[in-house]
Amino acid sequence: MNQSIKNWLLTSIIGFSLINFPFFPTRVLAQDNEINNPLNNTIYYLPDGEAITLSGGRYETGNKVFVLSEKVAIADINNDQSQDFFVILTELEQGIELNNYVAVLLGNNNQQLDNVDTLFIDNEIDINNLTWTDQVLTVEFMANSPRRKKTLMYHFDLGSETLIPLTLETEKKPGDIFIREPEIIEPDFNNREENPSIRIEL
């Protein structure tokens, strides 16, 4: 095989891999300025529509403080060759952790970020991991009340640019029943048997 054919094959393989596989990491601890600067100094929108502008990863208003977690999932969500981000925003009042939010920020070629959706996830938590795999965002954290591991999963709908909750899983503890809530189930009440007790069919 001559050198020109080898070069052509190598170029084709590299091009194919870039098209079909993500080239951004799915989870990092944001410690370098290239990631920190845009995330720490941009506008975020809370679920109620309130806009807050972080400066150095913080925003203070009255007795409330909003801070950005260092855990961030990086991906190219919309396949535009720009970095997009999933981050955790924590709201505190007088040092007490009130609320935690997961925010989606879409990037563009001008290095600008647009916070397109933000959802409340839980309060008093310690974030373990954020991962973006197979079009699903997974948020793993330790809830402080009650103290147990939890996993939240989301799909991001590109058309409406919204996060859609998929499941909530809670770690099983001795005596507990494992909880999985992928969807709301509506019960169907029937009393068709001769026995006057009510049967509940799901």
C-alpha positions in Angstrom: 0.0 0.0 0.0 1.6 3.3 -1.1 1.8 6.3 1.2 -0.9 8.4 -0.5 -3.5 5.6 0.0 -2.4 5.3 3.7 -2.8 9.1 4.2 -6.2 9.0 2.6 -7.4 6.2 4.8 -6.1 7.9 7.9 -7.8 11.2 7.0 -11.1 9.3 6.4 -10.9 7.5 9.7 -10.2 10.7 11.7 -13.0 12.6 9.9 -15.4 9.7 10.6 -14.5 9.6 14.3 -15.0 13.4 14.7 -18.4 13.3 13.0 -19.8 10.3 14.9 -18.3 10.6 18.4 -18.2 13.4 20.9 -14.9 15.0 21.3 -15.7 16.9 24.5 -15.3 15.3 27.9 -18.6 14.4 29.6 -17.6 15.3 33.2 -14.8 17.5 34.6 -14.0 19.3 37.8 -13.9 22.8 36.3 -10.6 24.2 37.5 -9.1 25.8 34.4 -9.9 29.4 33.3 -11.1 28.5 29.8 -14.1 26.7 31.5 -14.4 28.8 34.6 -14.4 32.3 33.1 -17.5 31.9 30.9 -19.5 29.9 33.4 -18.6 32.1 36.4 -19.5 35.3 34.7 -22.8 35.0 32.8 -26.5 35.4 33.2 -28.6 32.5 34.7 -32.4 32.3 34.8 -34.0 30.6 37.8 -37.1 28.4 37.2 -39.4 31.4 38.2 -37.8 33.5 35.4 -35.6 35.6 37.8 -32.3 36.6 36.1 -29.1 36.6 38.1 -25.7 37.6 36.8 -22.8 35.7 38.4 -19.5 37.4 38.9 -16.6 35.2 39.9 -19.1 32.3 40.4 -21.3 34.2 42.9 -24.3 36.5 43.0 -25.5 38.2 46.2 -28.9 39.9 46.7 -30.1 40.9 50.2 -29.4 38.0 52.5 -29.3 35.4 49.7 -26.2 34.1 47.8 -26.0 32.0 44.7 -22.9 30.0 44.0 -21.8 27.8 41.1 -20.6 24.2 41.8 -17.3 23.2 40.4 -18.8 20.0 39.0 -19.8 20.5 35.4 -20.8 18.2 32.5 -19.4 19.3 29.1 -20.9 18.1 25.8 -21.8 19.2 22.3 -25.6 18.9 22.8 -26.8 20.3 19.5 -23.9 19.1 17.3 -22.7 22.6 16.4 -19.0 22.0 17.3 -19.3 24.3 20.3 -19.0 23.4 24.0 -22.3 23.2 25.9 -22.6 22.8 29.7 -24.7 21.3 32.5 -24.0 23.0 35.8 -25.3 23.1 39.4 -26.3 26.4 41.0 -26.8 26.5 44.8 -28.9 29.1 46.6 -28.0 29.9 50.2 -29.6 32.2 52.8 -27.5 33.2 55.8 -25.2 30.3 55.1 -28.0 27.7 55.0 -28.4 25.8 51.7 -31.9 26.4 50.4 -32.2 25.2 46.8 -30.1 23.5 44.1 -30.7 23.9 40.4 -29.4 22.2 37.3 -28.9 24.6 34.4 -28.3 24.1 30.7 -26.0 26.5 28.9 -25.6 26.4 25.1 -22.4 27.8 23.6 -21.7 29.3 20.2 -18.6 30.2 18.1 -18.4 33.6 19.8 -17.7 31.9 23.2 -21.0 33.2 24.5 -23.3 31.1 26.7 -27.1 31.1 26.8 -28.8 29.6 29.8 -31.8 28.0 28.0 -33.3 26.0 30.9 -33.0 25.7 34.7 -34.7 23.2 37.0 -34.9 22.7 40.8 -33.4 19.4 41.8 -33.2 19.2 45.6 -31.9 21.0 48.7 -29.0 20.2 51.0 -27.1 17.9 48.7 -23.5 17.0 47.9 -23.0 16.6 44.1 -21.0 13.5 43.2 -21.2 13.3 39.4 -22.7 14.9 36.4 -22.5 12.9 33.2 -23.9 13.3 29.7 -24.2 10.0 27.9 -26.5 8.8 25.1 -28.5 12.0 25.2 -29.2 11.6 28.9 -28.0 13.8 31.7 -27.4 11.9 35.0 -27.0 13.8 38.2 -25.7 11.7 41.1 -25.7 13.2 44.6 -25.9 12.5 48.3 -29.0 14.0 49.9 -28.6 15.1 53.4 -32.2 14.8 54.5 -32.8 11.8 54.5 -29.1 10.8 54.1 -28.9 8.7 51.0 -27.6 8.5 47.5 -29.9 9.7 44.7 -29.8 9.7 40.9 -31.7 12.1 38.7 -31.9 11.5 35.0 -32.9 14.0 32.3 -33.4 14.2 28.5 -32.7 17.5 26.8 -35.2 18.3 24.1 -33.5 20.3 21.4 -36.7 21.6 19.8 -38.0 23.3 22.9 -34.6 23.6 24.6 -35.9 22.1 27.9 -34.8 19.5 30.3 -37.3 16.6 30.7 -37.0 14.6 34.0 -36.9 10.8 33.3 -36.4 8.9 36.6 -35.7 9.4 40.3 -33.9 6.5 42.0 -33.1 6.2 45.7 -30.5 4.0 47.2 -32.0 1.0 49.0 -31.4 0.8 52.7 -32.2 -2.0 55.2 -35.9 -2.2 55.5 -36.6 0.2 52.6 -38.3 -0.5 49.4 -36.4 0.5 46.3 -38.1 3.5 44.7 -38.2 4.0 40.9 -40.5 6.6 39.5 -40.1 6.8 35.7 -43.7 8.0 35.2 -46.9 8.8 37.1 -49.2 5.8 37.2 -52.9 6.4 37.4 -54.8 3.7 39.4 -58.0 2.1 38.0 -60.5 1.4 40.7 -62.8 -1.6 40.2 -65.3 -3.4 42.4 -66.4 -6.2 40.1 -65.9 -9.1 42.5 -68.6 -10.4 44.8 -66.3 -9.6 47.7 -67.3 -6.1 48.7 -63.7 -5.0 49.4 -62.3 -2.7 46.7 -59.7 -4.0 44.3 -57.1 -1.5 43.0 -55.6 -2.4 39.7 -52.6 -0.6 38.3 
